[in-house]
Amino acid sequence: MSTGKLVVGITGASGAIYAQRFLIHAARHYKEIFLILSDQALQVAHQELGVKLDRKSFTLKDWLGEDLPNIRLLDSRDYFTPPASGSFRHDGMVIVPCSMGTVGRIAHGISNDLLTRSADVCLKERRNLILVPREMPMNVIMLRNLTTLAEAGAQIIPACPAWYNRPGSLEELADTVVARILQNLGIEDPLQKQWMAEE
Ligand SMILES: Cc1cc2nc3c(=O)[nH]c(=O)nc-3n(C[C@H](O)[C@H](O)[C@H](O)COP(=O)(O)O)c2cc1C
């Protein structure tokens, strides 16, 4: 049964636009989103999107262009928050984009902050965990870590945008990845275009 609650992590892999687009779309489908940012996520978002660097002055409006009241920003060092425990029921977690550092920590059970702990909880509770890694090229350690996570039940959706529907903007290109994340969460959204299907 759906709880209408989703946990979202953002890490310091390139592709802050994927996080931005995913949150805007996911906020239309979920009652409540619990958002956790790594420190490095802010650095990369500052570089790529120009969002404020300072955690204290940073607001979601900087990132999303609008305030979305159903998104609750959590402190990545605070374990006194719902997703830190398996007793809190939610529909799963998406980490978008997901750095190779975070992939490695989750694959080896090193839950050293709220983000990696929340992912650990999803795996132990057999809940949906979707990782959107971005790196190129990948070394064999990264590939093994991703395989370990897939074997543990995570869904790996690499940030590989699709070109076949001829995206006309960066947002449309990023949305080809967002559509696949939503599809794998079981969410129907107009972003999803089915290849060669009747409209
Ligand atoms: C501009 C920039 C781009 C980066 N891009 C990537 C990337 O695409 N993939 C990746 O795994 N790490 C990337 N990194 C490195 C991560 O930010 C770094 O490994 C960091 O420790 C990840 O920490 P986190 O997982 O806690 O966010 C990038 C760093 C910077 C500054």
The ligand as an SDF file (V2000), in Angstrom:
LIG
                    3D

 31 33  0  0  0  0  0  0  0  0999 V2000
   32.1420   19.6900  -10.4210 C   0  0  0  0  0  0  0  0  0  0  0  0
   32.2470   18.2940   -9.8860 C   0  0  0  0  0  0  0  0  0  0  0  0
   31.7140   17.2480  -10.6120 C   0  0  0  0  0  0  0  0  0  0  0  0
   31.7870   15.9430  -10.1220 C   0  0  0  0  0  0  0  0  0  0  0  0
   31.2190   14.9460  -10.8610 N   0  0  0  0  0  0  0  0  0  0  0  0
   31.1990   13.6850  -10.3680 C   0  0  0  0  0  0  0  0  0  0  0  0
   30.5200   12.6640  -11.0870 C   0  0  0  0  0  0  0  0  0  0  0  0
   29.9560   12.8580  -12.1530 O   0  0  0  0  0  0  0  0  0  0  0  0
   30.4870   11.4240  -10.5240 N   0  0  0  0  0  0  0  0  0  0  0  0
   31.0600   11.1470   -9.3140 C   0  0  0  0  0  0  0  0  0  0  0  0
   30.9630    9.9990   -8.8610 O   0  0  0  0  0  0  0  0  0  0  0  0
   31.7310   12.1170   -8.6260 N   0  0  0  0  0  0  0  0  0  0  0  0
   31.8120   13.3690   -9.1090 C   0  0  0  0  0  0  0  0  0  0  0  0
   32.4560   14.3620   -8.4140 N   0  0  0  0  0  0  0  0  0  0  0  0
   33.1860   14.0040   -7.1900 C   0  0  0  0  0  0  0  0  0  0  0  0
   32.2620   13.9140   -5.9710 C   0  0  0  0  0  0  0  0  0  0  0  0
   31.6670   15.1690   -5.7190 O   0  0  0  0  0  0  0  0  0  0  0  0
   33.1190   13.4680   -4.7490 C   0  0  0  0  0  0  0  0  0  0  0  0
   33.5590   12.1180   -4.9510 O   0  0  0  0  0  0  0  0  0  0  0  0
   32.4000   13.5790   -3.4390 C   0  0  0  0  0  0  0  0  0  0  0  0
   33.2260   13.0930   -2.3960 O   0  0  0  0  0  0  0  0  0  0  0  0
   31.0850   12.8300   -3.4060 C   0  0  0  0  0  0  0  0  0  0  0  0
   30.5520   13.0000   -2.1290 O   0  0  0  0  0  0  0  0  0  0  0  0
   29.0390   12.6310   -1.7850 P   0  0  0  0  0  0  0  0  0  0  0  0
   28.8150   11.2660   -2.3540 O   0  0  0  0  0  0  0  0  0  0  0  0
   28.9870   12.6600   -0.2900 O   0  0  0  0  0  0  0  0  0  0  0  0
   28.1830   13.6730   -2.3990 O   0  0  0  0  0  0  0  0  0  0  0  0
   32.4180   15.6780   -8.9010 C   0  0  0  0  0  0  0  0  0  0  0  0
   32.9610   16.7440   -8.1620 C   0  0  0  0  0  0  0  0  0  0  0  0
   32.8820   18.0290   -8.6530 C   0  0  0  0  0  0  0  0  0  0  0  0
   33.4680   19.1670   -7.8490 C   0  0  0  0  0  0  0  0  0  0  0  0
  1  2  1  0
  2  3  1  0
  2 30  2  0
  3  4  2  0
  4  5  1  0
  4 28  1  0
  5  6  2  0
  6  7  1  0
  6 13  1  0
  7  8  2  0
  7  9  1  0
  9 10  1  0
 10 11  2  0
 10 12  1  0
 12 13  2  0
 13 14  1  0
 14 15  1  0
 14 28  1  0
 15 16  1  0
 16 17  1  0
 16 18  1  0
 18 19  1  0
 18 20  1  0
 20 21  1  0
 20 22  1  0
 22 23  1  0
 23 24  1  0
 24 25  2  0
 24 26  1  0
 24 27  1  0
 28 29  2  0
 29 30  1  0
 30 31  1  0
M  END
$$$$
